[in-house]
């Protein structure tokens, strides 16, 4: 286990896109040491064989997943796995005194009935799930500080919730008329070969998927309901666009007070996120682009009030693999250990 200065880290699912982002950031984190990399199909291989850019930088092998070894070597474990695996591992790891950060959907729902309905998998760990904290720092920082189990948000919910949270929290919009139109790069589909993500399929094209039934819908509705203190239903439509990284989420809502103007809302947003170092509110007339957030843990937000229709349009841009996944998990790790929230996290994109 770790001494008082260094926290030993395990990453299960290290060879996926989320896992390699974690490895890359944690290698340079001043307070941690990676002591375990776990995987299934990649077990027995040096991680540098799978990602040659790590040659001469990281000597660790990917090992078969062994919960006892994880418990012996680690203080904290990141579970960067497909949905349905984390809940088979987290209870034992928590019993052994580890802190667990889950990057899948397994611990995003306190009420597992919602999970079972949308993910079609039965669960037995109801009591453990009730202890999980939703890992969106800008909304639940105080809860994350005390957590041993964090369910890190999905990439689409992160971009969408950061865009809409100030409005719902302060009752400024009609909570029954939210529309979210979001667009993601192909890396959101993971590293496994899938036909829709092949270059010849995805290039020069844009298309919607999961229309009316995408699994991130209940997650977005759950947090929106918590913010609004009233049931919220959303129309959420994701799209695949021909780029590797990034999400642009556009949220449409009806203002409760038609007298509000863009400058009023910008003041509200700046105040709401004044203690959130990774959220950048853009000035009037400037709207975010995904390239600005590329490779960073930042979320750029721009907005516009349409006085003619009484609507507000809020746009947010993130890197789906960093703020939408691994970077957010590291941000939660920092909060859990009372380190500076920005430690080890990239703050400015390379451009162009």
Secondary structure in CASP SS format (residue, H / E / C, confidence):
PFRMAT SS
TARGET T0000
AUTHOR 0000-0000-0000
METHOD secondary structure of the structure
MODEL  1
X C 1.00
X C 1.00
X C 1.00
X C 1.00
X C 1.00
X C 1.00
X E 1.00
X E 1.00
X E 1.00
X E 1.00
X E 1.00
X E 1.00
X C 1.00
X C 1.00
X C 1.00
X C 1.00
X H 1.00
X H 1.00
X H 1.00
X H 1.00
X H 1.00
X H 1.00
X H 1.00
X H 1.00
X H 1.00
X H 1.00
X H 1.00
X C 1.00
X C 1.00
X C 1.00
X C 1.00
X E 1.00
X E 1.00
X E 1.00
X E 1.00
X E 1.00
X E 1.00
X E 1.00
X E 1.00
X C 1.00
X C 1.00
X C 1.00
X C 1.00
X C 1.00
X C 1.00
X E 1.00
X H 1.00
X H 1.00
X H 1.00
X H 1.00
X C 1.00
X H 1.00
X H 1.00
X H 1.00
X C 1.00
X C 1.00
X C 1.00
X C 1.00
X C 1.00
X C 1.00
X E 1.00
X C 1.00
X E 1.00
X E 1.00
X C 1.00
X C 1.00
X H 1.00
X H 1.00
X H 1.00
X H 1.00
X H 1.00
X H 1.00
X H 1.00
X C 1.00
X C 1.00
X E 1.00
X E 1.00
X E 1.00
X E 1.00
X C 1.00
X C 1.00
X C 1.00
X C 1.00
X C 1.00
X C 1.00
X H 1.00
X H 1.00
X H 1.00
X H 1.00
X H 1.00
X H 1.00
X H 1.00
X H 1.00
X H 1.00
X H 1.00
X C 1.00
X C 1.00
X C 1.00
X E 1.00
X E 1.00
X E 1.00
X E 1.00
X C 1.00
X C 1.00
X C 1.00
X C 1.00
X C 1.00
X C 1.00
X C 1.00
X C 1.00
X C 1.00
X H 1.00
X H 1.00
X H 1.00
X H 1.00
X H 1.00
X H 1.00
X H 1.00
X H 1.00
X C 1.00
X C 1.00
X C 1.00
X C 1.00
X C 1.00
X C 1.00
X H 1.00
X H 1.00
X H 1.00
X H 1.00
X H 1.00
X C 1.00
X C 1.00
X E 1.00
X E 1.00
X C 1.00
X C 1.00
X H 1.00
X H 1.00
X H 1.00
X H 1.00
X H 1.00
X H 1.00
X H 1.00
X H 1.00
X H 1.00
X C 1.00
X C 1.00
X C 1.00
X E 1.00
X E 1.00
X E 1.00
X C 1.00
X C 1.00
X C 1.00
X H 1.00
X H 1.00
X H 1.00
X H 1.00
X H 1.00
X H 1.00
X H 1.00
X H 1.00
X H 1.00
X H 1.00
X H 1.00
X H 1.00
X H 1.00
X H 1.00
X H 1.00
X C 1.00
X C 1.00
X C 1.00
X E 1.00
X C 1.00
X C 1.00
X C 1.00
X C 1.00
X E 1.00
X E 1.00
X E 1.00
X E 1.00
X E 1.00
X E 1.00
X E 1.00
X C 1.00
X H 1.00
X H 1.00
X H 1.00
X H 1.00
X C 1.00
X C 1.00
X C 1.00
X C 1.00
X C 1.00
X H 1.00
X H 1.00
X H 1.00
X C 1.00
X H 1.00
X H 1.00
X H 1.00
X H 1.00
X C 1.00
X C 1.00
X C 1.00
X E 1.00
X E 1.00
X E 1.00
X E 1.00
X C 1.00
X C 1.00
X C 1.00
X C 1.00
X C 1.00
X C 1.00
X H 1.00
X H 1.00
X H 1.00
X H 1.00
X H 1.00
X H 1.00
X H 1.00
X H 1.00
X H 1.00
X H 1.00
X H 1.00
X H 1.00
X H 1.00
X C 1.00
X C 1.00
X C 1.00
X C 1.00
X C 1.00
X E 1.00
X E 1.00
X E 1.00
X E 1.00
X E 1.00
X E 1.00
X E 1.00
X E 1.00
X C 1.00
X C 1.00
X C 1.00
X C 1.00
X C 1.00
X E 1.00
X E 1.00
X E 1.00
X E 1.00
X E 1.00
X E 1.00
X E 1.00
X E 1.00
X E 1.00
X C 1.00
X C 1.00
X C 1.00
X C 1.00
X C 1.00
X C 1.00
X H 1.00
X H 1.00
X H 1.00
X H 1.00
X H 1.00
X H 1.00
X H 1.00
X H 1.00
X H 1.00
X H 1.00
X H 1.00
X C 1.00
X C 1.00
X C 1.00
X C 1.00
X C 1.00
X C 1.00
X E 1.00
X E 1.00
X E 1.00
X C 1.00
X C 1.00
X C 1.00
X C 1.00
X C 1.00
X C 1.00
X C 1.00
X C 1.00
X H 1.00
X H 1.00
X H 1.00
X H 1.00
X C 1.00
X C 1.00
X C 1.00
X C 1.00
X C 1.00
X E 1.00
X E 1.00
X E 1.00
X E 1.00
X E 1.00
X E 1.00
X E 1.00
X E 1.00
X C 1.00
X C 1.00
X C 1.00
X C 1.00
X E 1.00
X E 1.00
X E 1.00
X E 1.00
X E 1.00
X E 1.00
X E 1.00
X E 1.00
X C 1.00
X C 1.00
X C 1.00
X H 1.00
X H 1.00
X H 1.00
X H 1.00
X H 1.00
X H 1.00
X H 1.00
X H 1.00
X H 1.00
X H 1.00
X H 1.00
X H 1.00
X H 1.00
X H 1.00
X H 1.00
X C 1.00
X C 1.00
X C 1.00
X C 1.00
X C 1.00
X C 1.00
X C 1.00
X C 1.00
X C 1.00
X C 1.00
X C 1.00
X C 1.00
X C 1.00
X C 1.00
X C 1.00
X C 1.00
END
